């Protein structure tokens, strides 16, 4: 198998680093990458749109907890730039206002939202690129990896007046360039849709007016990712002492 044969990795969870998929690919870093891959462009936009919905629903959860109006809630959350930190803020409020089983449910859906935020982050904040070797994919480069190439060029120019175009240091580290195909975006969108649904169910649970709360719990526990989040919370909670 050649270094440029990615067939070994097709069964792996995606996205994969370019170093594993096409280590010798010629990376073209440009915002036009999204234009070069028109089939993937709408999916990337949907990821951003889905996150906006999750962010709004998470803020609605906080509104139910604090019994306050929308503008102060959004102003408070938007002062925190990190989506993960926003979710931590909401989780802290829930820990003060709720008790189990509502608290456990609340913490589970916030945990799910944090996981979704982690997957949305590269789509929104990484550097877009593509390569001709992978016509069905876009590449997302970590900003620090992209910046490092300019640092290396600057260092080189301080040492000599000419640049070696073939210097591998002038290219972003392919271990920090992720390959996104259609399936990767669809998987992210499916997960985000589940998160939105679970937060919506939790809002219905918390406002206290649903006639049959056990039906809401049934809907939540039908989602494997929600069950996984609950089990993770239980695993890390302090256990009550054993009776004498």
PyMOL commands that set and color helices and strands:
alter all, ss='L'
color gray80, all
select helices_A, chain A and resi 7-9+18-21+33-36+38-66+70-78+83-97+102-125+143-159+168-170+174-176+182-206+213-221+224-236
alter helices_A, ss='H'
color red, helices_A
select strands_A, chain A and resi 16-17+28-29+127-130+137-141+177-181
alter strands_A, ss='S'
color yellow, strands_A
deselect
rebuild
show_as cartoon
